[in-house]
């Protein structure tokens, strides 16, 4: 399936992206929304690297069912994360007292 070089490449890319995001957050290199965008991009590239190098999922003919399962999994994962975020934000708004000066 893959060699040690492929696994190491995936690990190295993911680790470097994590270190970049950690450094940018700890040094306050950008405003909060800019940091959110950078972290999101780093996480997306890291996920793609892990899918390709560690899970060996690509669009080749012999991996077609792995690709189909990934395509079915991604919307379900995004939906689960989105609904969980919505649930906790609504729970926070309904249970926490408002801070002074906030509406």
N, C-alpha and C positions, 0 to 999 in steps of 0.2 A: 504494500500500500504506500508507505512512505519511508523515508530514511530518517536517521537521526538528525540529519541536516535540516529536513523540512520541519520537524518538531522544534528544533532549536530556533529556526527562523521565526516561526509563529510565536514562540515564547519571547524571543528578543523584541519583536515588533510590539507585542502587547505590553511588555515591561517598559519599553521606551516611551510609549504613548501614556502609560500610567504615570511615569516619572515627570513627563512634560506637564500633564494636567496638575499633578501635585505641586510642582514648582510654581506654576502660574497662580494657583490658588493661594499658596502660602506667601507669595511675594506681592499679592494684590496687584497684579500686572495690568488689570483691566477693570472696568466697571462690572458690577454683578451680572448684568445681562450678557455682556461680552464673554465673561468667564463661563457662563452657562452654555453659550454657543460653542466655545472652544472645547469644553468638556464633552458636550454632545458629539461633536465631530470626532474627537479622540476616541470616545467610546464606540462610535459607529465603525471607525476604521479598525479598531481592535477586535470587534465582533466579526467583521469580515475576514480579518487575518486568521482568527481562531477557527472560523468555519472552514476556510480553505486549507490552512496548514495542519491544524490539529484534527478536525473532523473529516477532512478529505472530501468535502462536498463541492462539486463543480457541476458544469452542465454537460458532462460527457455522457455518452450513451449507456455505459455500464453503471452509472450512478443515478439513473433516471428516477428510481423510487425514493432515493434519499433526497433528491432535489424536490420531488413532489411533496414529500413529507415536510420539508423545510418551508416550501411555499404555503402549505396549509398551516404550519405552526406559527409563522411570523404574525399574521393578522390576529390570531388568537392570543398570542403573547402581548401584542400591543394593546388589544382590547382589555386584557386582564390587568395590565399595569395601569392603563388609563382609568378603568373603573375603580381600581384600588385607590389611586390618587384622588379621584373624585369623592369616594366614600370618606376617606380620612379628612379631606378638606372640609366637607360638609359637617362631619362630626366635630371638627375643631371649631367651626363657626357657630355650631349650636351649643357647645358645651363650655367654651372658654369665655370669660368675661372680656368685654372690649377694653382695649388699652385707652388711657386718657388721650383725647385728641383724635381718636379714630371714629369713623362712623359705622 
